[in-house]
Amino acid sequence: MIDRDLIWRLAAENRLKYGEASTKSVLGKVLASKPEYKSRIREVISVVEEVVREVNNEDLDRLRELIGDIGKRRKRSTEEFNIPELPNAVEGKVYTRFAPNPDFVLHLGSLRPLIYSYEYARRYRGRFYVRFEDTDPKTKRPEPEFYEGIRRDIEWLGIKPDKYVYQSDRLELYYQVARCLIRRGLAYVCLCTREEFKRYVSRGAACPHREHDVTVNEELFERILSGVYGEGEAVYRVKTDLNHPNPSVRDWAGLRIIDTSRYPHPRKGDKYIVWPLYNFSCAVDDHYMEISHVLRGSEHKVNEEKQHYIFRYMGWREPVYIHHGRVAIPEGILSKSRILKGIKEGLFSGVDDPRLATIAAFRRRGFHPKALYNVVLKTGLSTSITTIDLSMLYRENKRLIDKDSNRYFGVREPIEIEVYIPEDLKVSIRRHPDYPERGYRSYSLAKGVHKILIDVGDEGNLGRSFRLIGVGNFRMDGGLYTLFSKSVDEARRLGIPFIHWVLREGAVKTTLIYPDRIYSGYSEKYLLGEGVGRNIQFERLGYFKIEDIDGEVVKTIFTHP
């Protein structure tokens, strides 16, 4: 379905800014916001044309009123979230955790359990932990850069954990619990090969080692710890129901051997060779960290069944589990394997490549952390798949950064034209239309010919007449584009296009990095007055972040339309 509300808002903003909404301009902004619409271009053009006609026929005062109402509703929807009550919550005793595997950075789909766990802990004056689940140095190998990357992502979002916990620091605790379960006859050491055990469990039969007495299993476990067995030769298993309808639950593996001489752990090296699997370490840590509520994806329901055995066998109280559905980002690349492969092959520049939906990429592009935070809260904790359309994120981010984003002119692929000014002219354009106290971008244009750079996208707008924004109205006269009027009202009455521009003299070389392309363009000299990291708006192009200033060369990165 075409997002008619988005098109109406863009058309209304276009008309209020230029006096009349332009189908071409609105279509460009729609496609920038919804690139997937390009495959349905004819349908989109039809809707845009219809909406533009509707908006242009609307009374201007009524249009401003409607835009204002939309803004107020948006503000309420993003600042006042009705987070449901937690079941069995006790003030001061709500302990939550977010448990990432440091084998990659966070992405937009990771944020729901992180943000809600933090919000609930704050709401009930409890505690919130970040627990690095880093007990697989082979298959899901943690990397030092990702420990730091995750911490950076979390802290950028404004989240302040009570403590960071590393499972790789807790191996001895897992061994204690493992020994306890063996003593109680509830776990054993299995010496079957993977294929042999699979044959047993598939028909609900016990493997030959299941009924070894406690003394034998205790001895076998100590031999595992001392390195008698190699990788794959022995597995620690938790006894469960051999007739459980889900074969993966039957006597699931709790600890296994990893040859850390070949696969050293980034924090522990080869000190340990016996490492817990997810369900074992998760259950143990949730107990000892006194976790009261666990928020996680619906795909973990089978893990909950497995972990239930540990809690019951040890006589521990289980946390309250709250499951949510998967988050889908249709326009964002989330796949860890795809991203890492792309980085290795040079397709992506890194985890902050602007084409990705990683938190690092949004941070690099100049998004406000509250934009991501608010959109995640707004989508709730539905158990079904939740789609976060990037246009939602763009709208929320615009609300947060617009007031601080000064305006400038920039051209991506410059076309040089000459214009004639028949008299000395002083041009002053506000840095921000709503805040005159921020000053003006001022130019003194002497009588005569001036070289002007315009964006390649405006080449078709030259025609017979056009308006250079802030300067005046021009038309071809004697082979030169000549200023014939300074009146904005006349430009609107004539219906001529409004064009942004950069004075060739003093123009600043500017790189404009888009997700799919990099432009070597120019911007006006006043951009040099902004600092690195600042958000700005290139009028008619969108919002950008200044990524670097090297002498008089500015590098910017596209945030959103």
C-alpha positions as CSV (number, residue, x, y, z in Angstrom):
1,M,0.0,0.0,0.0
2,I,1.3,3.5,-0.9
3,D,1.8,5.6,2.2
4,R,-0.6,8.5,1.3
5,D,-0.1,10.2,4.6
6,L,3.6,10.5,4.0
7,I,3.0,11.9,0.5
8,W,0.4,14.4,1.9
9,R,2.9,15.6,4.6
10,L,5.7,16.1,2.1
11,A,3.4,17.9,-0.4
12,A,2.1,20.2,2.4
13,E,5.6,21.1,3.6
14,N,6.6,21.8,0.0
15,R,3.7,24.1,-0.6
16,L,4.2,26.0,2.6
17,K,7.8,26.5,1.8
18,Y,7.5,27.5,-1.9
19,G,4.0,28.7,-2.3
20,E,2.9,25.8,-4.5
21,A,3.7,22.1,-4.2
22,S,5.7,20.6,-7.1
23,T,5.0,17.1,-8.2
24,K,8.6,16.6,-9.2
25,S,10.0,17.8,-5.9
26,V,7.5,15.8,-3.8
27,L,8.1,12.7,-5.9
28,G,11.9,13.0,-5.3
29,K,11.4,13.2,-1.5
30,V,9.0,10.3,-1.5
31,L,11.4,8.1,-3.4
32,A,14.3,9.2,-1.1
33,S,12.2,8.2,1.9
34,K,10.7,5.0,0.3
35,P,13.2,3.6,-2.3
36,E,11.2,0.4,-2.6
37,Y,8.6,2.5,-4.4
38,K,10.8,2.7,-7.5
39,S,9.5,-0.6,-8.6
40,R,5.9,0.8,-8.5
41,I,6.8,4.2,-10.0
42,R,3.7,4.6,-12.2
43,E,1.4,4.0,-9.3
44,V,3.4,6.3,-7.0
45,I,3.4,9.1,-9.6
46,S,-0.4,8.8,-9.9
47,V,-0.9,9.2,-6.1
48,V,1.6,12.0,-5.9
49,E,-0.1,14.0,-8.7
50,E,-3.5,13.5,-7.0
51,V,-2.2,14.5,-3.5
52,V,-0.3,17.6,-4.9
53,R,-3.5,18.8,-6.6
54,E,-5.4,18.3,-3.4
55,V,-2.8,20.2,-1.3
56,N,-2.5,23.1,-3.8
57,N,-6.3,23.6,-3.6
58,E,-6.3,23.7,0.2
59,D,-6.6,27.0,2.0
60,L,-3.1,28.0,3.3
61,D,-4.2,28.8,6.9
62,R,-6.1,25.5,7.0
63,L,-3.0,23.7,5.7
64,R,-0.8,25.2,8.5
65,E,-3.4,24.2,11.0
66,L,-3.4,20.6,9.8
67,I,0.4,20.4,9.8
68,G,0.4,21.8,13.3
69,D,-2.1,19.1,14.5
70,I,0.1,16.4,13.0
71,G,3.1,17.7,14.8
72,K,1.3,17.8,18.1
73,R,0.1,14.3,17.7
74,R,3.5,13.1,16.7
75,K,5.0,14.8,19.8
76,R,2.6,13.1,22.1
77,S,3.0,9.7,20.5
78,T,6.8,9.8,20.9
79,E,7.1,11.3,24.3
80,E,4.3,9.7,26.3
81,F,4.6,5.9,26.1
82,N,2.1,3.7,27.8
83,I,4.4,0.8,28.8
84,P,2.3,-2.0,30.2
85,E,2.8,-3.1,33.8
86,L,5.1,-5.9,34.5
87,P,3.5,-9.1,36.0
88,N,4.6,-9.9,39.5
89,A,6.7,-6.8,39.8
90,V,7.9,-5.6,43.2
91,E,9.2,-2.1,43.7
92,G,12.9,-2.2,44.1
93,K,13.2,-5.9,43.2
94,V,12.8,-5.8,39.4
95,Y,16.2,-6.9,38.1
96,T,16.5,-7.2,34.3
97,R,19.3,-7.9,31.9
98,F,20.3,-7.6,28.3
99,A,22.6,-10.4,27.1
100,P,24.3,-9.8,23.8
101,N,26.9,-12.1,22.3
102,P,29.9,-9.9,21.5
103,D,30.5,-11.5,18.1
104,F,28.9,-8.4,16.4
105,V,27.7,-4.9,17.2
106,L,24.0,-4.1,17.9
107,H,21.5,-3.3,15.1
108,L,18.0,-1.8,15.1
109,G,16.5,-5.3,15.6
110,S,18.5,-5.7,18.8
111,L,17.0,-2.7,20.6
112,R,13.7,-4.0,21.8
113,P,14.9,-6.2,24.7
114,L,17.6,-3.7,25.5
115,I,15.4,-0.7,25.8
116,Y,12.5,-2.3,27.5
117,S,14.6,-4.2,30.0
118,Y,16.3,-0.9,30.9
119,E,13.0,1.0,31.1
120,Y,11.3,-1.5,33.3
121,A,14.3,-1.6,35.7
122,R,14.1,2.2,36.0
123,R,10.4,2.3,36.3
124,Y,10.4,-0.1,39.3
125,R,13.7,1.3,40.8
126,G,15.4,-2.0,40.3
127,R,18.7,-2.9,38.5
128,F,19.7,-3.4,34.9
129,Y,22.7,-5.5,33.8
130,V,24.4,-6.0,30.5
131,R,25.7,-9.5,30.4
132,F,28.1,-10.5,27.7
133,E,27.4,-14.1,26.7
134,D,30.9,-14.9,25.5
135,T,31.3,-18.6,26.2
136,D,31.8,-19.8,22.6
137,P,35.3,-19.0,21.4
138,K,34.9,-21.3,18.4
139,T,31.6,-21.0,16.5
140,K,30.4,-17.6,17.8
141,R,33.7,-16.2,18.6
142,P,33.6,-13.0,20.6
143,E,35.9,-10.2,19.4
144,P,37.4,-7.4,21.5
145,E,36.2,-4.8,19.1
146,F,32.6,-5.9,19.5
147,Y,32.7,-5.8,23.3
148,E,33.7,-2.2,23.0
149,G,31.3,-1.6,20.1
150,I,28.3,-2.9,22.1
151,R,29.2,-0.7,25.1
152,R,29.6,2.3,22.8
153,D,26.2,1.6,21.3
154,I,24.5,1.2,24.6
155,E,26.0,4.3,26.2
156,W,25.2,6.4,23.1
157,L,21.6,5.5,23.5
158,G,21.7,7.0,27.0
159,I,21.4,3.7,28.8
160,K,23.4,3.4,32.0
161,P,23.7,-0.3,33.2
162,D,24.2,-0.9,36.8
163,K,26.9,-3.4,35.9
164,Y,28.6,-5.1,32.9
165,V,28.9,-8.9,33.5
166,Y,31.2,-11.2,31.5
167,Q,30.2,-14.9,31.4
168,S,33.8,-15.7,30.6
169,D,34.7,-14.6,34.2
170,R,32.2,-17.1,35.7
171,L,33.5,-20.5,34.5
172,E,34.2,-21.7,38.0
173,L,30.6,-20.9,39.0
174,Y,29.2,-23.0,36.2
175,Y,31.5,-25.9,37.2
176,Q,30.1,-25.7,40.7
177,V,26.5,-26.0,39.5
178,A,27.5,-28.8,37.1
179,R,29.1,-30.8,40.0
180,C,26.0,-30.3,42.1
181,L,23.7,-31.7,39.4
182,I,25.9,-34.7,39.0
183,R,25.9,-35.4,42.8
184,R,22.1,-35.2,42.6
185,G,22.0,-37.7,39.8
186,L,20.5,-35.2,37.4
187,A,23.3,-34.8,34.9
188,Y,26.0,-37.1,33.4
189,V,29.0,-37.2,31.1
190,C,28.2,-38.7,27.7
191,L,31.0,-40.3,25.7
192,C,28.9,-41.0,22.6
193,T,29.7,-39.4,19.3
194,R,27.2,-36.9,18.1
195,E,25.8,-39.3,15.5
196,E,25.4,-42.1,18.1
197,F,23.6,-39.9,20.6
198,K,21.3,-38.6,17.9
199,R,20.3,-42.1,17.1
200,Y,19.5,-42.8,20.7
201,V,17.6,-39.6,21.4
202,S,15.6,-39.8,18.2
203,R,13.9,-42.9,19.4
204,G,13.6,-41.8,23.0
205,A,16.2,-44.2,24.3
206,A,18.9,-43.6,26.9
207,C,22.6,-43.6,25.8
208,P,24.8,-46.2,27.6
209,H,26.4,-43.5,29.9
210,R,23.1,-42.1,31.3
211,E,22.9,-44.6,34.1
212,H,26.5,-44.4,35.3
213,D,26.5,-43.9,39.0
214,V,27.3,-40.6,40.6
215,T,30.9,-41.5,41.4
216,V,31.7,-42.4,37.8
217,N,30.2,-39.2,36.5
218,E,32.1,-37.1,39.0
219,E,35.3,-38.7,38.0
220,L,34.5,-38.3,34.3
221,F,33.7,-34.6,34.8
222,E,37.0,-34.0,36.5
223,R,38.8,-35.8,33.7
224,I,37.1,-33.5,31.2
225,L,38.3,-30.4,33.2
226,S,41.8,-31.7,33.4
227,G,42.1,-32.2,29.6
228,V,42.0,-36.0,29.3
229,Y,39.4,-35.8,26.6
230,G,39.6,-33.9,23.4
231,E,37.1,-31.7,21.6
232,G,34.0,-33.8,20.7
233,E,35.0,-36.8,22.8
234,A,32.8,-36.0,25.9
235,V,29.8,-33.8,26.6
236,Y,28.1,-32.9,29.9
237,R,24.3,-33.5,29.6
238,V,21.4,-32.5,31.7
239,K,18.9,-35.3,32.3
240,T,15.4,-34.5,31.0
241,D,12.4,-36.4,29.6
242,L,13.6,-38.8,27.0
243,N,10.0,-38.8,25.5
244,H,9.8,-35.0,25.3
245,P,8.0,-34.1,22.1
246,N,10.8,-31.8,21.1
247,P,13.9,-34.0,20.5
248,S,16.3,-31.0,21.1
249,V,15.1,-30.9,24.8
250,R,15.9,-34.5,25.4
251,D,19.1,-34.7,27.6
252,W,20.4,-31.4,26.2
253,A,24.1,-30.6,26.3
254,G,25.1,-28.2,29.1
255,L,28.9,-28.0,28.7
256,R,31.3,-29.1,26.0
257,I,35.0,-29.2,25.2
258,I,36.6,-26.5,23.0
259,D,40.2,-26.8,22.0
260,T,41.3,-23.3,23.1
261,S,44.9,-23.9,22.0
262,R,43.4,-23.6,18.5
263,Y,40.5,-21.3,19.3
264,P,41.8,-19.1,22.2
265,H,39.3,-17.0,24.0
266,P,39.9,-13.2,23.5
267,R,39.8,-12.6,27.3
268,K,40.9,-16.0,28.8
269,G,43.2,-17.4,26.1
270,D,43.6,-21.2,26.6
271,K,43.0,-21.2,30.4
272,Y,39.7,-23.1,30.1
273,I,38.8,-25.9,27.7
274,V,35.3,-26.7,29.1
275,W,32.7,-24.1,28.2
276,P,28.9,-24.0,29.0
277,L,26.3,-23.8,26.3
278,Y,23.8,-21.1,26.2
279,N,21.0,-22.7,28.2
280,F,23.2,-23.8,31.0
281,S,25.1,-20.5,31.6
282,C,21.9,-18.5,31.1
283,A,19.9,-20.3,33.8
284,V,22.8,-20.2,36.2
285,D,23.4,-16.5,35.7
286,D,19.8,-15.5,35.8
287,H,19.6,-17.1,39.3
288,Y,22.8,-15.8,40.8
289,M,22.2,-12.3,39.3
290,E,18.7,-12.4,40.8
291,I,17.0,-11.6,37.5
292,S,13.3,-11.2,38.1
293,H,12.1,-10.6,34.6
294,V,13.5,-11.7,31.2
295,L,12.4,-9.9,28.0
296,R,13.4,-11.9,24.9
297,G,12.2,-13.0,21.5
298,S,9.6,-15.6,21.0
299,E,12.2,-17.9,19.4
300,H,13.6,-18.5,22.9
301,K,10.5,-20.4,24.1
302,V,12.2,-23.7,23.6
303,N,15.2,-22.4,25.5
304,E,12.9,-21.6,28.4
305,E,11.8,-25.3,28.4
306,K,15.4,-26.4,28.7
307,Q,16.3,-23.9,31.3
308,H,13.3,-24.9,33.4
309,Y,15.1,-28.2,34.2
310,I,18.0,-26.3,35.9
311,F,15.7,-24.1,38.0
312,R,13.6,-27.1,39.1
313,Y,16.6,-29.4,39.8
314,M,18.4,-26.7,41.8
315,G,15.2,-25.5,43.6
316,W,15.6,-22.0,42.3
317,R,12.8,-19.5,41.5
318,E,12.4,-18.8,37.8
319,P,12.2,-15.4,36.4
320,V,9.0,-14.1,34.7
321,Y,9.5,-14.5,31.0
322,I,8.0,-12.0,28.5
323,H,8.4,-12.9,24.9
324,H,8.1,-10.5,22.0
325,G,8.0,-11.0,18.2
326,R,10.8,-10.4,15.8
327,V,11.5,-6.9,14.5
328,A,11.7,-6.6,10.7
329,I,13.4,-3.7,9.0
330,P,12.5,-4.0,5.3
331,E,14.9,-1.3,4.1
332,G,17.8,-2.2,6.4
333,I,20.5,-4.8,6.3
334,L,20.6,-6.7,9.6
335,S,22.2,-10.1,8.8
336,K,25.5,-10.5,10.7
337,S,26.9,-13.1,8.4
338,R,26.0,-11.0,5.3
339,I,27.5,-7.8,6.8
340,L,30.8,-9.5,7.9
341,K,31.1,-11.2,4.5
342,G,30.5,-7.9,2.8
343,I,33.1,-6.2,5.0
344,K,35.6,-8.9,4.2
345,E,35.0,-8.6,0.5
346,G,35.1,-4.8,0.5
347,L,31.4,-4.4,-0.3
348,F,30.9,-2.5,3.0
349,S,33.3,-0.1,4.5
350,G,32.7,-1.4,8.0
351,V,30.0,-1.9,10.6
352,D,29.1,1.8,10.3
353,D,28.6,1.7,6.5
354,P,25.6,4.0,5.8
355,R,23.7,1.2,4.0
356,L,23.5,-0.9,7.2
357,A,20.9,-0.8,10.0
358,T,23.5,-1.1,12.7
359,I,23.5,1.3,15.6
360,A,27.0,2.3,14.5
361,A,25.7,3.3,11.1
362,F,22.8,5.4,12.5
363,R,25.2,7.1,14.8
364,R,27.7,7.8,12.0
365,R,24.8,9.3,9.9
366,G,23.9,11.7,12.6
367,F,20.7,10.3,14.0
368,H,19.7,11.4,17.4
369,P,19.8,8.4,19.8
370,K,16.3,9.3,21.1
371,A,14.9,8.8,17.6
372,L,15.8,5.1,17.7
373,Y,14.8,4.9,21.4
374,N,11.4,6.4,20.8
375,V,10.5,4.4,17.7
376,V,11.3,1.2,19.5
377,L,9.1,2.2,22.5
378,K,6.4,3.3,20.1
379,T,6.2,-0.2,18.4
380,G,5.5,-1.9,21.8
381,L,6.1,-5.5,22.8
382,S,3.8,-7.3,20.4
383,T,4.3,-11.1,20.1
384,S,3.9,-10.9,16.3
385,I,6.4,-9.6,13.9
386,T,6.8,-5.8,14.1
387,T,7.9,-3.9,11.1
388,I,9.9,-0.7,11.6
389,D,9.7,1.3,8.4
390,L,12.7,3.6,8.1
391,S,10.3,6.5,7.3
392,M,9.1,6.3,10.9
393,L,12.6,6.7,12.1
394,Y,13.2,9.6,9.7
395,R,10.1,11.5,10.9
396,E,11.1,11.0,14.5
397,N,14.7,12.0,13.9
398,K,13.6,15.1,12.0
399,R,11.5,16.2,15.0
400,L,14.6,15.9,17.2
401,I,17.3,17.5,15.1
402,D,15.5,20.0,12.9
403,K,15.7,22.9,15.4
404,D,19.4,22.5,15.8
405,S,20.2,21.9,12.1
406,N,21.3,25.2,10.4
407,R,20.5,25.5,6.8
408,Y,23.0,25.8,3.9
409,F,23.1,25.3,0.2
410,G,25.0,22.4,-1.3
411,V,25.2,20.9,-4.8
412,R,26.0,17.3,-5.5
413,E,27.0,17.3,-9.2
414,P,27.6,21.0,-9.9
415,I,26.6,22.7,-13.1
416,E,28.1,26.2,-13.6
417,I,25.9,29.0,-15.1
418,E,26.4,32.7,-15.4
419,V,23.8,35.2,-14.1
420,Y,23.7,38.9,-14.5
421,I,22.9,41.2,-11.6
422,P,21.9,44.7,-13.0
423,E,22.6,46.5,-9.7
424,D,24.6,46.0,-6.5
425,L,22.7,43.5,-4.4
426,K,23.0,42.4,-0.7
427,V,21.7,38.9,-0.1
428,S,21.0,37.7,3.5
429,I,19.5,34.2,4.2
430,R,18.8,33.0,7.7
431,R,20.9,30.1,9.0
432,H,17.7,28.8,10.4
433,P,14.3,30.0,9.3
434,D,12.8,29.9,12.8
435,Y,15.8,31.3,14.7
436,P,16.9,34.7,13.4
437,E,19.3,35.1,16.3
438,R,21.6,32.5,14.8
439,G,22.5,35.0,12.1
440,Y,22.5,35.1,8.4
441,R,24.5,33.9,5.4
442,S,25.3,37.2,3.7
443,Y,26.6,37.9,0.2
444,S,27.4,41.2,-1.5
445,L,26.8,40.7,-5.2
446,A,28.1,43.6,-7.2
447,K,26.5,44.7,-10.5
448,G,27.7,42.4,-13.2
449,V,28.1,38.7,-14.2
450,H,28.5,36.1,-11.5
451,K,29.3,32.4,-11.8
452,I,26.8,30.2,-9.9
453,L,26.8,26.5,-9.2
454,I,23.5,24.7,-9.3
455,D,22.7,21.0,-8.7
456,V,22.5,18.7,-11.7
457,G,19.0,17.9,-10.6
458,D,17.9,21.4,-11.4
459,E,19.3,21.6,-14.9
460,G,15.8,20.9,-16.2
461,N,14.4,23.7,-14.1
462,L,16.3,26.5,-15.9
463,G,13.9,26.9,-18.8
464,R,13.0,30.5,-19.5
465,S,12.6,31.6,-15.8
466,F,13.6,30.4,-12.3
467,R,14.2,31.8,-8.9
468,L,17.5,31.6,-7.0
469,I,16.4,31.2,-3.4
470,G,17.1,34.3,-1.4
471,V,18.3,36.3,-4.5
472,G,15.6,36.8,-7.0
473,N,13.9,35.8,-10.3
474,F,15.9,35.3,-13.5
475,R,15.2,34.7,-17.1
476,M,17.2,34.4,-20.2
477,D,18.0,37.7,-21.8
478,G,20.7,38.3,-24.4
479,G,22.4,34.9,-23.7
480,L,22.5,35.5,-19.9
481,Y,20.2,34.6,-17.1
482,T,19.3,38.1,-15.9
483,L,17.7,39.2,-12.6
484,F,14.3,40.8,-13.4
485,S,12.6,40.7,-10.1
486,K,13.3,40.1,-6.4
487,S,9.7,39.4,-5.4
488,V,8.9,36.0,-3.9
489,D,5.2,36.6,-4.5
490,E,5.9,37.2,-8.2
491,A,7.8,33.9,-8.5
492,R,4.9,32.1,-6.9
493,R,2.4,33.8,-9.2
494,L,4.4,32.9,-12.2
495,G,4.9,29.3,-11.0
496,I,8.6,29.3,-11.7
497,P,10.9,26.8,-10.0
498,F,12.9,27.7,-6.9
499,I,16.6,26.6,-7.2
500,H,19.3,26.5,-4.5
501,W,22.7,27.7,-5.5
502,V,26.4,28.1,-4.5
503,L,28.5,31.1,-5.4
504,R,31.4,29.8,-7.5
505,E,33.8,32.3,-5.8
506,G,34.6,30.9,-2.4
507,A,32.7,27.6,-2.9
508,V,33.8,24.9,-0.5
509,K,34.6,21.5,-1.8
510,T,32.2,19.1,-0.2
511,T,31.8,15.3,-0.2
512,L,28.3,14.1,0.1
513,I,28.1,10.5,1.2
514,Y,24.8,8.8,0.4
515,P,24.1,5.1,1.2
516,D,24.4,4.2,-2.5
517,R,26.7,6.8,-3.9
518,I,29.3,9.4,-3.1
519,Y,29.2,12.9,-4.7
520,S,32.1,15.3,-5.0
521,G,30.2,18.6,-4.8
522,Y,30.4,22.1,-3.4
523,S,28.7,24.0,-0.6
524,E,28.7,27.6,0.5
525,K,31.6,29.0,2.5
526,Y,29.5,29.4,5.7
527,L,29.5,25.7,6.2
528,L,33.0,26.0,7.5
529,G,31.6,27.7,10.6
530,E,30.0,24.5,11.7
531,G,31.9,21.9,13.7
532,V,32.6,18.2,13.0
533,G,29.7,16.1,14.2
534,R,27.1,18.8,13.7
535,N,23.8,18.1,12.0
536,I,22.9,20.5,9.2
537,Q,20.4,20.6,6.4
538,F,21.3,21.1,2.8
539,E,18.2,22.8,1.6
540,R,16.2,20.7,-0.9
541,L,18.6,17.8,-0.4
542,G,18.0,16.7,3.2
543,Y,19.7,16.4,6.5
544,F,23.4,15.6,6.8
545,K,26.1,15.2,9.4
546,I,29.5,16.9,9.1
547,E,31.9,14.0,9.4
548,D,35.2,15.8,8.8
549,I,36.7,19.1,7.9
550,D,40.1,19.0,6.4
551,G,41.4,22.5,5.7
552,E,38.6,23.8,3.4
553,V,37.3,20.5,2.3
554,V,34.2,19.3,4.1
555,K,33.0,15.6,4.3
556,T,29.3,15.1,5.0
557,I,27.1,12.1,5.3
558,F,23.5,11.8,4.4
559,T,21.1,11.3,7.4
560,H,17.7,11.3,5.7
561,P,15.4,13.4,3.6
